[in-house]
Amino acid sequence: MSAVVKTVTPFTQRDLLLEALDELGVVYHEKGNAIMTERVDYYGAQCFIYEQGAYRFQHDSSANIQSYRWRQLNFKEWKTVSAFLGAVEKVYHQAYERLQQRMAAEERRRLEEERKRFVEQQKQAVIQRAKEQGYNIKEIRKGNKIQLQLVRTTY
Amino acid sequence: MPEQRITVTIDEKGQITAKTAGFQGEACLDELQSLLEDLGTIHEVKKTDAYYQQNAIKVTKKQTVGRT
């Protein structure tokens, strides 16, 4: 007999996990390094506990059947632990994608600011030196380029 | 009165191109060297006809002085 086991995506980012739970409308509260949900099984509130770099879902191992007798469960569509974690995983992925896009946009902005700063620095250095050498300076913008026309009269 | 002119173009990446006019011979390179020192590694130097003409005139004058 052989089997294939697939684990749920490790929830490594606390903020993203909370964002996912908010999006799903799951009521929770934080207690130490645990996120307690409103899903209450035989052993109490099912929760995400942070250990070894990720949040792992703690629950009654029998609570993965449709006919499980919950002490409290507000979501009919996620009666089993698998269904619930599947939903959380999907929304967590979407939140992660949004985070990646935000970071890429911020990085692009940072690089652009750095580029502009460098060009301005180059321009100011040329202007300073040209003035010291007695040139008159005229600055013209040509598209994305800066043109400095330095003119000096010789006698 | 003669004019010395340098046109400096800085592109969006900070790369500099400088073109001179009104300088004699190697003076243009000396001028650019002091203007652009430490602002980047020089990648290409193109000497225009004026650069060589000025040098040719200098050589001719010397020869003329040598003959008399």
Backbone of each chain as ProteinMPNN parsed JSONL, in Angstrom:
{"seq_chain_A": "MSAVVKTVTPFTQRDLLLEALDELGVVYHEKGNAIMTERVDYYGAQCFIYEQGAYRFQHDSSANIQSYRWRQLNFKEWKTVSAFLGAVEKVYHQAYERLQQRMAAEERRRLEEERKRFVEQQKQAVIQRAKEQGYNIKEIRKGNKIQLQLVRTTY", "coords_chain_A": {"N_chain_A": [[0.84, -1.19, 0.0], [0.515, 2.244, -0.816], [0.898, 5.716, -0.289], [0.09, 9.154, -0.738], [1.066, 12.045, 0.705], [0.161, 15.301, 1.451], [1.057, 18.402, 2.678], [-0.397, 21.222, 4.345], [0.16, 24.575, 3.252], [2.784, 26.09, 4.995], [2.031, 28.445, 7.471], [3.705, 31.107, 7.712], [3.786, 33.818, 8.073], [2.552, 35.958, 10.38], [0.927, 38.297, 10.178], [-0.194, 37.983, 7.647], [-1.657, 35.652, 8.002], [-3.546, 36.463, 9.872], [-4.799, 38.372, 8.327], [-5.915, 36.723, 6.394], [-7.708, 35.23, 7.967], [-9.412, 37.264, 8.787], [-10.489, 37.995, 6.345], [-11.957, 35.759, 5.752], [-13.821, 35.949, 7.611], [-13.548, 34.814, 10.084], [-13.81, 34.564, 13.531], [-11.548, 35.444, 16.006], [-9.062, 35.344, 18.653], [-6.014, 36.556, 20.032], [-3.637, 34.794, 21.952], [-0.954, 34.836, 23.735], [1.458, 33.049, 21.98], [-0.428, 32.0, 20.334], [-3.252, 31.726, 18.124], [-6.455, 31.852, 18.747], [-9.33, 30.275, 17.58], [-12.895, 30.466, 16.793], [-13.792, 28.006, 16.486], [-14.802, 25.331, 18.175], [-13.902, 22.329, 19.427], [-14.013, 18.977, 20.789], [-11.867, 19.157, 22.531], [-11.622, 21.812, 23.073], [-11.012, 25.266, 22.037], [-10.062, 25.424, 18.678], [-6.873, 26.133, 17.409], [-4.25, 28.216, 16.06], [-0.941, 27.624, 16.473], [2.18, 29.06, 17.126], [5.123, 27.649, 16.216], [8.447, 26.583, 15.696], [8.914, 28.34, 13.547], [6.52, 28.598, 12.085], [2.895, 28.835, 11.881], [0.954, 26.366, 13.266], [-1.921, 24.299, 12.971], [-3.878, 23.448, 15.623], [-5.903, 20.8, 16.726], [-8.675, 18.589, 17.483], [-7.993, 15.385, 16.49], [-9.968, 13.835, 15.47], [-11.702, 15.517, 14.357], [-12.109, 15.728, 11.659], [-14.165, 14.782, 10.186], [-17.338, 14.726, 8.563], [-19.472, 14.304, 10.202], [-18.821, 15.057, 12.729], [-19.219, 15.926, 16.155], [-19.481, 18.997, 17.001], [-18.62, 21.343, 19.535], [-18.953, 23.972, 19.219], [-19.57, 25.678, 16.302], [-19.442, 27.916, 13.71], [-19.455, 27.888, 10.989], [-20.861, 26.49, 8.311], [-19.907, 25.611, 5.91], [-17.322, 24.797, 6.363], [-16.998, 22.34, 7.797], [-15.243, 20.252, 8.288], [-11.812, 19.901, 9.395], [-9.989, 19.86, 7.304], [-11.383, 21.153, 5.245], [-11.628, 23.688, 6.341], [-8.903, 24.477, 6.707], [-8.109, 24.385, 4.052], [-9.553, 26.489, 2.957], [-8.444, 28.62, 4.398], [-5.811, 28.471, 3.56], [-6.014, 29.088, 0.832], [-6.85, 31.784, 0.842], [-4.792, 32.875, 2.277], [-2.657, 32.543, 0.51], [-3.446, 34.362, -1.475], [-3.265, 36.731, -0.052], [-0.553, 36.727, 0.377], [0.408, 37.015, -2.235], [-0.456, 39.604, -2.75], [1.1, 40.977, -0.932], [3.636, 40.488, -2.011], [3.403, 41.926, -4.394], [3.116, 44.494, -3.39], [5.575, 44.85, -2.177], [7.262, 44.683, -4.401], [6.462, 46.944, -5.796], [7.199, 48.93, -3.992], [9.953, 48.541, -3.944], [10.556, 49.199, -6.568], [9.903, 51.873, -6.506], [11.794, 52.794, -4.708], [14.2, 52.306, -6.068], [13.887, 54.007, -8.207], [13.885, 56.476, -6.948], [16.455, 56.493, -6.018], [17.869, 56.528, -8.39], [17.13, 59.011, -9.448], [18.233, 60.671, -7.544], [20.941, 60.189, -7.918], [21.396, 61.139, -10.541], [20.848, 63.847, -10.194], [22.862, 64.497, -8.451], [25.116, 64.12, -10.083], [24.677, 66.142, -11.937], [24.784, 68.476, -10.349], [27.426, 68.366, -9.518], [28.835, 68.765, -11.92], [27.947, 71.32, -12.57], [28.927, 72.844, -10.431], [31.721, 72.561, -10.733], [32.015, 73.658, -13.268], [31.297, 76.305, -12.836], [33.353, 77.092, -11.148], [35.388, 77.056, -12.939], [34.84, 79.18, -14.497], [32.705, 79.212, -16.324], [29.647, 80.127, -17.979], [26.4, 78.92, -17.379], [23.844, 77.015, -18.841], [20.838, 75.317, -18.449], [19.117, 72.696, -19.993], [16.262, 70.723, -20.608], [15.982, 67.67, -22.218], [13.805, 65.575, -23.142], [14.235, 62.636, -21.373], [16.7, 63.421, -20.653], [19.294, 65.557, -19.341], [20.655, 68.557, -20.366], [23.551, 70.427, -20.206], [24.735, 73.51, -21.041], [27.754, 74.869, -21.345], [29.476, 77.85, -21.384], [32.234, 79.858, -22.153], [34.051, 82.793, -22.392], [37.009, 83.539, -24.098], [40.005, 85.477, -23.847]], "CA_chain_A": [[0.0, 0.0, 0.0], [1.305, 3.477, -0.833], [0.054, 6.891, -0.06], [0.698, 10.462, -1.01], [0.672, 13.0, 1.737], [0.481, 16.701, 1.103], [0.799, 19.257, 3.831], [-0.909, 22.566, 4.077], [1.217, 25.585, 3.208], [3.102, 26.606, 6.333], [1.649, 29.852, 7.626], [4.874, 31.669, 8.394], [3.618, 35.256, 8.323], [1.432, 36.193, 11.288], [0.025, 39.331, 9.64], [-0.926, 37.432, 6.506], [-2.618, 34.676, 8.524], [-4.644, 37.249, 10.457], [-5.51, 38.981, 7.19], [-6.709, 35.65, 5.783], [-8.827, 34.911, 8.866], [-10.335, 38.417, 8.699], [-11.174, 37.935, 5.054], [-12.914, 34.655, 5.803], [-14.829, 36.258, 8.621], [-13.358, 33.952, 11.258], [-13.606, 35.321, 14.773], [-10.401, 34.857, 16.725], [-8.333, 36.272, 19.514], [-4.645, 36.093, 20.22], [-3.301, 34.476, 23.341], [0.47, 34.452, 23.697], [1.874, 32.761, 20.602], [-1.514, 31.237, 19.699], [-4.413, 32.452, 17.595], [-7.591, 30.982, 19.113], [-10.488, 30.529, 16.71], [-14.201, 30.206, 17.39], [-14.14, 26.6, 16.216], [-14.58, 24.651, 19.45], [-14.147, 20.887, 19.318], [-14.105, 18.269, 22.072], [-10.774, 19.567, 23.416], [-11.579, 23.263, 23.256], [-10.889, 26.091, 20.829], [-9.008, 25.065, 17.731], [-6.029, 27.332, 17.342], [-2.965, 28.202, 15.335], [0.139, 27.856, 17.453], [3.456, 29.356, 16.457], [6.274, 26.856, 16.66], [9.459, 26.284, 14.667], [8.873, 29.238, 12.381], [5.247, 28.649, 11.354], [1.69, 28.608, 12.685], [0.371, 25.043, 12.979], [-3.29, 24.254, 13.475], [-4.063, 22.418, 16.646], [-7.318, 20.423, 16.739], [-8.986, 17.192, 17.774], [-7.686, 14.653, 15.251], [-11.205, 13.233, 14.968], [-12.592, 16.572, 13.854], [-12.01, 15.862, 10.206], [-15.264, 14.044, 9.56], [-18.524, 15.567, 8.387], [-20.478, 14.06, 11.258], [-18.218, 15.372, 14.037], [-20.116, 16.677, 17.037], [-18.787, 20.197, 17.439], [-19.202, 22.061, 20.682], [-19.401, 25.247, 18.633], [-19.029, 25.874, 14.943], [-20.309, 28.876, 13.033], [-19.318, 27.86, 9.535], [-21.397, 25.226, 7.806], [-19.136, 25.12, 4.751], [-16.015, 24.253, 6.759], [-17.251, 21.449, 8.936], [-14.047, 19.47, 8.583], [-10.562, 20.659, 9.541], [-9.403, 19.969, 5.955], [-12.098, 22.19, 4.49], [-11.278, 24.975, 6.936], [-7.513, 24.818, 6.365], [-8.066, 24.618, 2.605], [-10.05, 27.852, 2.729], [-7.454, 29.559, 4.947], [-4.631, 28.392, 2.693], [-6.309, 29.8, -0.424], [-6.873, 33.233, 1.096], [-3.435, 33.218, 2.711], [-1.875, 32.665, -0.736], [-3.825, 35.618, -2.132], [-2.689, 37.807, 0.754], [0.891, 36.67, 0.127], [0.618, 37.605, -3.57], [-0.633, 41.065, -2.612], [2.287, 41.464, -0.229], [4.741, 40.464, -2.988], [3.199, 43.04, -5.331], [3.387, 45.741, -2.647], [7.035, 44.934, -1.981], [7.868, 44.966, -5.709], [6.173, 48.351, -6.11], [8.03, 49.745, -3.106], [11.332, 48.407, -4.412], [10.658, 49.984, -7.812], [9.89, 53.28, -6.105], [13.073, 53.068, -4.045], [15.236, 52.34, -7.111], [13.648, 55.206, -8.997], [14.331, 57.608, -6.128], [17.915, 56.4, -5.988], [18.329, 56.939, -9.717], [16.942, 60.466, -9.572], [19.203, 61.305, -6.646], [22.257, 60.065, -8.54], [21.459, 62.043, -11.694], [20.909, 65.21, -9.654], [24.201, 64.619, -7.877], [26.02, 64.286, -11.224], [24.416, 67.469, -12.506], [25.286, 69.503, -9.427], [28.895, 68.307, -9.52], [29.304, 69.402, -13.157], [27.648, 72.763, -12.461], [29.851, 73.415, -9.444], [33.056, 72.634, -11.339], [31.967, 74.588, -14.404], [31.291, 77.667, -12.263], [34.709, 77.348, -10.646], [36.269, 77.276, -14.09], [34.449, 80.422, -15.163], [31.707, 79.04, -17.378], [28.227, 80.43, -17.784], [25.734, 77.621, -17.511], [22.421, 77.013, -19.173], [20.332, 73.945, -18.334], [17.977, 72.404, -20.877], [15.744, 69.352, -20.492], [15.657, 67.081, -23.523], [13.204, 64.272, -22.831], [14.718, 62.13, -20.089], [18.1, 63.816, -20.451], [19.595, 66.935, -18.944], [21.782, 69.084, -21.134], [24.144, 71.649, -19.638], [25.559, 74.215, -22.032], [28.755, 75.667, -20.628], [30.094, 78.779, -22.326], [33.227, 80.73, -21.53], [34.704, 83.652, -23.385], [38.468, 83.637, -23.888], [40.521, 86.779, -24.277]], "C_chain_A": [[0.873, 1.237, 0.0], [0.36, 4.651, -0.655], [0.814, 8.155, -0.437], [0.189, 11.427, 0.041], [1.063, 14.407, 1.303], [0.159, 17.559, 2.319], [0.213, 20.578, 3.383], [0.287, 23.516, 4.007], [1.531, 26.059, 4.619], [2.729, 28.086, 6.397], [2.757, 30.539, 8.429], [4.69, 33.129, 8.774], [2.366, 35.497, 9.162], [0.423, 37.176, 10.694], [-0.813, 38.798, 8.485], [-1.979, 36.43, 6.977], [-3.821, 35.407, 9.118], [-5.48, 37.902, 9.364], [-6.426, 37.947, 6.543], [-7.925, 35.319, 6.66], [-9.875, 36.028, 8.842], [-11.163, 38.327, 7.43], [-12.23, 36.832, 5.034], [-14.016, 34.903, 6.825], [-14.724, 35.373, 9.86], [-13.098, 34.836, 12.472], [-12.473, 34.652, 15.543], [-9.902, 35.85, 17.76], [-6.949, 35.671, 19.758], [-4.373, 35.87, 21.701], [-1.863, 33.976, 23.338], [0.891, 34.226, 22.256], [0.814, 31.938, 19.862], [-2.605, 32.169, 19.19], [-5.603, 31.518, 17.798], [-8.782, 31.3, 18.22], [-11.776, 30.207, 17.465], [-14.656, 28.771, 17.129], [-13.804, 25.818, 17.495], [-14.917, 23.171, 19.288], [-14.137, 20.269, 20.725], [-13.056, 18.776, 23.062], [-10.676, 21.08, 23.608], [-11.379, 23.993, 21.936], [-9.759, 25.58, 19.954], [-8.174, 26.324, 17.497], [-4.807, 27.104, 16.466], [-1.896, 28.518, 16.368], [1.451, 28.036, 16.707], [4.554, 28.497, 17.058], [7.145, 26.522, 15.457], [9.236, 27.07, 13.381], [7.573, 29.301, 11.617], [4.091, 28.422, 12.325], [1.092, 27.267, 12.269], [-0.99, 24.967, 13.649], [-3.458, 23.095, 14.443], [-5.553, 22.103, 16.772], [-7.462, 18.962, 17.162], [-8.78, 16.428, 16.457], [-8.93, 13.983, 14.667], [-12.098, 14.256, 14.283], [-12.506, 16.772, 12.355], [-13.073, 15.041, 9.496], [-16.491, 14.934, 9.559], [-19.475, 15.462, 9.571], [-19.942, 14.387, 12.652], [-19.162, 16.228, 14.859], [-19.338, 17.854, 17.639], [-19.443, 20.763, 18.686], [-19.713, 23.419, 20.198], [-18.744, 25.404, 17.261], [-19.974, 26.773, 14.18], [-20.296, 28.771, 11.516], [-19.756, 26.495, 9.0], [-20.517, 24.685, 6.688], [-17.781, 24.537, 5.141], [-16.184, 23.346, 7.983], [-16.016, 20.658, 9.296], [-12.842, 20.399, 8.698], [-9.949, 20.876, 8.169], [-10.056, 21.089, 5.166], [-11.71, 23.569, 5.021], [-9.859, 25.378, 6.533], [-7.349, 25.079, 4.869], [-8.494, 26.038, 2.282], [-9.025, 28.881, 3.222], [-6.234, 29.619, 4.033], [-4.843, 29.219, 1.42], [-6.227, 31.319, -0.212], [-5.496, 33.721, 1.552], [-2.534, 33.423, 1.509], [-2.166, 34.002, -1.412], [-3.223, 36.812, -1.379], [-1.179, 37.874, 0.523], [1.231, 37.298, -1.217], [0.524, 39.129, -3.488], [0.583, 41.677, -1.926], [3.474, 41.539, -1.187], [4.633, 41.653, -3.936], [3.521, 44.369, -4.652], [4.886, 45.917, -2.5], [7.735, 45.274, -3.287], [7.659, 46.442, -6.066], [7.047, 49.271, -5.261], [9.486, 49.703, -3.548], [11.541, 49.219, -5.681], [10.727, 51.467, -7.472], [11.247, 53.665, -5.519], [14.191, 53.198, -5.095], [15.11, 53.615, -7.946], [14.148, 56.446, -8.243], [15.842, 57.667, -6.099], [18.497, 56.901, -7.305], [18.258, 58.456, -9.857], [17.977, 61.216, -8.738], [20.582, 61.315, -7.282], [22.415, 61.036, -9.699], [21.602, 63.487, -11.216], [22.299, 65.506, -9.09], [25.234, 64.856, -8.986], [25.898, 65.702, -11.768], [25.032, 68.569, -11.631], [26.815, 69.531, -9.413], [29.451, 69.01, -10.763], [29.102, 70.912, -13.07], [28.656, 73.45, -11.543], [31.234, 73.608, -10.075], [33.088, 73.637, -12.486], [32.007, 76.03, -13.904], [32.692, 78.036, -11.8], [35.679, 77.642, -11.789], [35.82, 78.44, -14.96], [33.441, 80.287, -16.292], [30.361, 79.642, -16.969], [27.471, 79.143, -18.114], [24.269, 77.809, -17.868], [21.952, 75.559, -19.131], [19.1, 73.777, -19.219], [17.563, 70.953, -20.648], [15.42, 68.834, -21.891], [15.114, 65.669, -23.267], [13.645, 63.835, -21.448], [16.119, 62.618, -19.752], [18.205, 65.271, -20.033], [20.783, 67.387, -19.784], [22.252, 70.374, -20.477], [25.021, 72.269, -20.715], [26.478, 75.167, -21.28], [29.469, 76.556, -21.648], [31.051, 79.688, -21.572], [33.896, 81.536, -22.635], [36.189, 83.728, -23.074], [38.966, 84.953, -24.44], [41.924, 86.634, -24.858]], "O_chain_A": [[1.865, 1.294, 0.726], [-0.848, 4.536, -0.862], [2.045, 8.181, -0.443], [-1.019, 11.583, 0.219], [2.179, 14.641, 0.841], [-0.913, 17.431, 2.909], [0.313, 20.985, 2.226], [1.312, 23.273, 4.644], [0.614, 26.399, 5.366], [3.061, 28.869, 5.507], [2.741, 30.545, 9.66], [5.353, 33.627, 9.684], [1.249, 35.263, 8.7], [-0.782, 36.923, 10.704], [-1.994, 39.121, 8.36], [-3.071, 36.366, 6.413], [-4.968, 35.02, 8.895], [-6.705, 37.977, 9.459], [-7.565, 38.248, 6.187], [-9.034, 35.151, 6.153], [-11.076, 35.763, 8.872], [-12.373, 38.552, 7.438], [-13.265, 36.96, 4.379], [-15.003, 34.171, 6.893], [-15.698, 35.203, 10.594], [-12.266, 35.742, 12.431], [-12.456, 33.432, 15.705], [-10.264, 37.026, 17.749], [-6.751, 34.458, 19.699], [-4.807, 36.63, 22.567], [-1.594, 32.83, 22.98], [0.708, 35.097, 21.405], [1.122, 31.26, 18.881], [-2.847, 33.241, 19.742], [-5.738, 30.513, 17.101], [-9.195, 32.454, 18.114], [-11.755, 29.743, 18.605], [-15.76, 28.377, 17.504], [-12.631, 25.672, 17.841], [-16.067, 22.806, 19.044], [-14.242, 20.981, 21.724], [-13.301, 18.826, 24.267], [-9.74, 21.566, 24.243], [-11.551, 23.42, 20.86], [-8.647, 25.336, 20.424], [-8.705, 27.43, 17.401], [-4.403, 25.976, 16.181], [-1.945, 29.546, 17.044], [1.786, 27.28, 15.795], [4.874, 28.6, 18.242], [6.658, 26.225, 14.366], [9.352, 26.536, 12.278], [7.5, 29.983, 10.595], [4.268, 27.899, 13.425], [0.767, 27.046, 11.103], [-1.193, 25.494, 14.743], [-3.211, 21.934, 14.117], [-6.374, 23.01, 16.907], [-6.489, 18.209, 17.192], [-9.344, 16.801, 15.428], [-8.94, 13.606, 13.495], [-13.125, 13.906, 13.7], [-12.796, 17.854, 11.844], [-12.901, 14.653, 8.341], [-16.665, 15.783, 10.434], [-20.19, 16.409, 9.898], [-20.562, 14.023, 13.651], [-19.819, 17.132, 14.342], [-18.639, 17.716, 18.643], [-20.657, 20.674, 18.867], [-20.724, 23.942, 20.669], [-17.529, 25.276, 17.107], [-21.152, 26.457, 14.012], [-21.036, 29.48, 10.834], [-19.091, 25.484, 9.221], [-20.384, 23.472, 6.522], [-17.153, 23.852, 4.334], [-15.594, 23.568, 9.04], [-15.756, 20.411, 10.474], [-12.841, 21.516, 8.181], [-9.438, 21.96, 7.888], [-9.38, 21.876, 4.504], [-11.49, 24.501, 4.248], [-9.64, 26.497, 6.069], [-6.533, 25.91, 4.471], [-7.888, 26.709, 1.447], [-8.768, 29.882, 2.554], [-5.697, 30.695, 3.769], [-3.955, 29.956, 0.992], [-5.607, 32.035, -0.999], [-5.092, 34.843, 1.247], [-1.738, 34.362, 1.477], [-1.252, 34.69, -1.867], [-2.739, 37.768, -1.985], [-0.601, 38.96, 0.479], [2.216, 38.026, -1.337], [1.327, 39.846, -4.085], [1.038, 42.759, -2.296], [4.225, 42.515, -1.186], [5.629, 42.307, -4.245], [4.12, 45.258, -5.258], [5.406, 47.018, -2.68], [8.687, 46.054, -3.3], [8.566, 47.101, -6.574], [7.571, 50.27, -5.754], [10.173, 50.724, -3.526], [12.581, 49.856, -5.851], [11.501, 52.22, -8.064], [11.776, 54.739, -5.807], [15.026, 54.099, -5.009], [16.11, 54.218, -8.338], [14.753, 57.343, -8.831], [16.439, 58.742, -6.148], [19.501, 57.614, -7.32], [19.2, 59.097, -10.322], [18.519, 62.241, -9.153], [21.307, 62.307, -7.205], [23.452, 61.686, -9.828], [22.386, 64.255, -11.773], [22.831, 66.606, -9.235], [26.121, 65.697, -8.84], [26.899, 66.371, -12.025], [25.71, 69.469, -12.126], [27.421, 70.597, -9.308], [30.423, 69.761, -10.673], [29.98, 71.687, -13.45], [29.169, 74.522, -11.865], [31.836, 74.676, -9.965], [34.061, 74.372, -12.657], [32.682, 76.875, -14.492], [33.16, 79.151, -12.03], [36.655, 78.375, -11.627], [36.365, 78.657, -16.042], [33.343, 81.178, -17.136], [29.993, 79.664, -15.795], [27.854, 78.387, -19.007], [23.559, 78.633, -17.29], [22.59, 74.677, -19.706], [18.178, 74.592, -19.2], [18.408, 70.069, -20.511], [14.686, 69.469, -22.649], [15.872, 64.703, -23.188], [13.46, 64.558, -20.468], [16.667, 62.28, -18.703], [17.339, 66.095, -20.327], [21.786, 66.682, -19.895], [21.466, 71.287, -20.224], [25.935, 71.628, -21.233], [26.034, 76.136, -20.664], [29.998, 76.069, -22.647], [30.73, 80.215, -20.507], [34.255, 81.0, -23.684], [36.583, 83.953, -21.93], [38.405, 85.483, -25.399], [42.525, 87.624, -25.275]]}, "seq_chain_B": "MPEQRITVTIDEKGQITAKTAGFQGEACLDELQSLLEDLGTIHEVKKTDAYYQQNAIKVTKKQTVGRT", "coords_chain_B": {"N_chain_B": [[35.091, 87.98, -29.698], [36.674, 84.936, -28.97], [34.949, 81.919, -28.185], [34.639, 79.37, -25.74], [33.132, 76.302, -25.603], [31.222, 73.882, -23.939], [29.203, 71.104, -24.181], [27.292, 69.336, -22.074], [25.757, 66.307, -21.597], [23.513, 64.579, -19.602], [22.257, 61.454, -19.086], [19.276, 59.429, -18.3], [20.286, 57.499, -16.675], [22.452, 58.577, -15.513], [24.71, 58.639, -16.998], [27.318, 60.362, -18.635], [27.827, 62.516, -21.394], [30.083, 64.487, -23.105], [30.751, 67.29, -25.09], [33.045, 69.272, -26.832], [33.826, 72.604, -27.991], [35.703, 75.063, -29.685], [38.141, 74.858, -28.465], [41.694, 74.484, -28.366], [43.553, 71.921, -29.719], [44.898, 69.611, -27.46], [43.885, 70.79, -25.253], [41.172, 70.618, -24.929], [40.715, 68.061, -23.999], [42.031, 68.156, -21.56], [40.479, 70.009, -20.236], [38.013, 68.704, -20.103], [38.755, 66.592, -18.529], [39.237, 67.798, -16.031], [36.73, 68.706, -15.515], [35.082, 66.461, -15.422], [36.206, 64.673, -13.715], [36.241, 61.878, -11.522], [33.527, 61.55, -11.803], [32.752, 59.443, -13.184], [33.835, 56.508, -14.995], [35.802, 56.922, -17.835], [34.592, 56.028, -20.944], [34.686, 56.216, -23.692], [36.505, 58.045, -26.104], [36.281, 60.417, -28.541], [38.0, 61.989, -30.99], [37.639, 65.01, -32.638], [37.667, 66.459, -35.967], [38.579, 69.054, -35.661], [40.285, 68.897, -33.494], [42.518, 67.558, -34.55], [43.198, 69.283, -36.623], [44.026, 71.597, -35.329], [46.295, 70.625, -34.092], [47.812, 70.07, -36.311], [48.283, 72.592, -37.367], [49.877, 73.692, -35.39], [52.175, 72.138, -35.637], [53.007, 72.859, -38.248], [53.625, 75.611, -37.917], [55.816, 75.432, -36.234], [57.654, 74.235, -37.876], [57.947, 76.226, -39.798], [59.101, 78.294, -38.245], [61.506, 77.012, -37.681], [62.784, 76.945, -40.172], [63.505, 79.583, -40.826]], "CA_chain_B": [[35.948, 87.248, -28.768], [36.415, 83.508, -29.145], [34.181, 81.283, -27.116], [34.847, 77.929, -25.505], [31.797, 75.769, -25.279], [31.127, 72.445, -23.637], [27.815, 70.654, -24.012], [27.292, 68.134, -21.233], [24.437, 65.658, -21.564], [23.412, 63.535, -18.575], [21.045, 60.682, -19.404], [18.459, 59.045, -17.139], [21.034, 56.589, -15.784], [23.585, 59.306, -14.959], [25.85, 58.571, -17.903], [27.622, 61.719, -19.125], [28.492, 62.714, -22.689], [30.489, 65.892, -23.167], [31.273, 67.677, -26.408], [33.673, 70.592, -26.71], [34.013, 73.408, -29.203], [36.447, 76.287, -29.438], [39.389, 74.591, -27.75], [42.792, 74.139, -29.253], [44.312, 70.682, -29.504], [44.645, 68.76, -26.296], [43.274, 71.568, -24.173], [39.782, 70.169, -24.728], [40.741, 66.863, -23.151], [42.413, 68.594, -20.211], [39.305, 70.69, -19.667], [37.014, 67.685, -19.778], [39.297, 65.806, -17.427], [39.019, 68.491, -14.755], [35.284, 68.869, -15.307], [34.376, 65.196, -15.194], [36.998, 63.772, -12.868], [35.518, 61.171, -10.46], [32.081, 61.43, -12.041], [32.511, 58.196, -13.905], [34.982, 55.992, -15.743], [35.658, 57.306, -19.238], [34.332, 54.83, -21.737], [35.016, 56.426, -25.109], [36.961, 59.396, -26.456], [36.329, 60.602, -29.997], [38.624, 63.284, -31.289], [37.019, 65.528, -33.857], [38.6, 67.018, -36.955], [39.16, 70.284, -35.111], [41.398, 68.504, -32.617], [43.674, 67.236, -35.387], [43.567, 70.486, -37.376], [44.766, 72.48, -34.43], [47.614, 70.027, -33.883], [48.543, 70.201, -37.582], [48.686, 74.001, -37.455], [50.988, 73.869, -34.44], [53.369, 71.502, -36.224], [53.402, 73.684, -39.402], [54.244, 76.825, -37.405], [57.131, 75.085, -35.697], [58.54, 74.004, -39.023], [58.217, 77.545, -40.394], [60.059, 78.966, -37.371], [62.772, 76.287, -37.816], [63.42, 77.245, -41.455], [64.09, 80.933, -40.807]], "C_chain_B": [[35.643, 85.764, -28.868], [35.752, 82.932, -27.888], [34.606, 79.842, -26.967], [33.529, 77.376, -24.989], [31.91, 74.278, -24.985], [29.658, 72.116, -23.455], [27.86, 69.323, -23.266], [25.875, 67.568, -21.206], [24.48, 64.543, -20.527], [22.132, 62.755, -18.852], [20.365, 60.196, -18.112], [19.184, 58.09, -16.192], [22.224, 57.305, -15.13], [24.823, 59.242, -15.833], [26.046, 59.944, -18.544], [28.296, 61.658, -20.491], [28.833, 64.187, -22.765], [31.131, 66.181, -24.508], [31.838, 69.084, -26.303], [33.715, 71.298, -28.06], [34.793, 74.654, -28.821], [37.736, 76.088, -28.654], [40.471, 74.236, -28.75], [43.445, 72.849, -28.796], [43.909, 69.931, -28.263], [43.996, 69.496, -25.133], [41.858, 71.094, -23.882], [39.75, 68.964, -23.807], [41.103, 67.224, -21.709], [41.218, 69.213, -19.496], [38.245, 69.671, -19.246], [37.463, 66.845, -18.587], [39.003, 66.496, -16.096], [37.523, 68.644, -14.466], [34.624, 67.564, -14.855], [35.12, 64.211, -14.292], [36.14, 63.177, -11.76], [34.019, 61.066, -10.687], [31.735, 60.177, -12.817], [33.766, 57.769, -14.638], [34.782, 56.347, -17.213], [35.616, 56.05, -20.099], [34.814, 55.011, -23.17], [35.47, 57.862, -25.309], [37.024, 59.465, -27.981], [36.923, 61.968, -30.257], [38.08, 63.771, -32.634], [38.098, 66.071, -34.802], [39.31, 68.25, -36.413], [40.356, 69.977, -34.236], [42.651, 68.277, -33.46], [44.142, 68.438, -36.192], [44.403, 71.408, -36.512], [46.173, 71.943, -34.225], [48.454, 70.182, -35.139], [49.057, 71.631, -37.726], [49.895, 74.244, -36.573], [52.269, 73.33, -35.056], [53.883, 72.36, -37.371], [54.135, 74.926, -38.938], [55.652, 76.536, -36.939], [58.118, 74.923, -36.839], [58.915, 75.327, -39.651], [59.264, 78.277, -39.582], [61.429, 78.325, -37.544], [63.513, 76.666, -39.082], [64.094, 78.589, -41.443], [65.081, 80.987, -39.64]], "O_chain_B": [[34.477, 85.37, -28.853], [35.956, 83.372, -26.756], [34.899, 79.168, -27.954], [32.913, 77.915, -24.07], [32.595, 73.53, -25.682], [28.955, 72.761, -22.678], [28.391, 68.328, -23.759], [24.922, 68.256, -20.84], [25.355, 63.678, -20.559], [21.043, 63.329, -18.854], [20.803, 60.499, -17.002], [18.76, 57.89, -15.054], [22.922, 56.725, -14.298], [25.88, 59.741, -15.445], [25.085, 60.603, -18.942], [29.208, 60.863, -20.718], [27.981, 65.042, -22.52], [31.954, 65.406, -24.997], [31.197, 69.981, -25.755], [33.649, 70.671, -29.117], [34.57, 75.232, -27.757], [38.355, 77.061, -28.226], [40.19, 73.747, -29.844], [43.839, 72.707, -27.639], [42.732, 69.649, -28.039], [43.604, 68.88, -24.142], [41.393, 71.154, -22.743], [38.879, 68.85, -22.944], [40.549, 66.667, -20.761], [40.983, 68.97, -18.312], [37.66, 69.773, -18.167], [36.655, 66.443, -17.75], [38.569, 65.849, -15.142], [37.11, 68.704, -13.308], [33.725, 67.568, -14.014], [34.707, 63.063, -14.133], [35.382, 63.904, -11.118], [33.308, 60.538, -9.832], [30.565, 59.89, -13.073], [34.659, 58.582, -14.875], [33.714, 56.1, -17.773], [36.459, 55.158, -20.002], [35.296, 54.063, -23.79], [34.885, 58.789, -24.748], [37.721, 58.681, -28.626], [36.403, 62.982, -29.794], [38.068, 63.039, -33.623], [39.28, 66.127, -34.461], [40.494, 68.462, -36.673], [41.336, 70.722, -34.237], [43.728, 68.76, -33.111], [45.34, 68.604, -36.424], [45.411, 71.941, -36.976], [47.135, 72.709, -34.188], [49.663, 70.398, -35.058], [50.185, 71.832, -38.176], [50.834, 74.931, -36.976], [53.316, 73.976, -35.006], [55.091, 72.576, -37.468], [55.172, 75.272, -39.506], [56.575, 77.303, -37.213], [59.252, 75.4, -36.784], [60.075, 75.538, -40.004], [60.213, 78.826, -40.142], [62.433, 79.038, -37.552], [64.743, 76.708, -39.085], [65.178, 78.726, -42.01], [65.708, 82.02, -39.409]]}, "name": "protein", "num_of_chains": 2, "seq": "MSAVVKTVTPFTQRDLLLEALDELGVVYHEKGNAIMTERVDYYGAQCFIYEQGAYRFQHDSSANIQSYRWRQLNFKEWKTVSAFLGAVEKVYHQAYERLQQRMAAEERRRLEEERKRFVEQQKQAVIQRAKEQGYNIKEIRKGNKIQLQLVRTTYMPEQRITVTIDEKGQITAKTAGFQGEACLDELQSLLEDLGTIHEVKKTDAYYQQNAIKVTKKQTVGRT"}
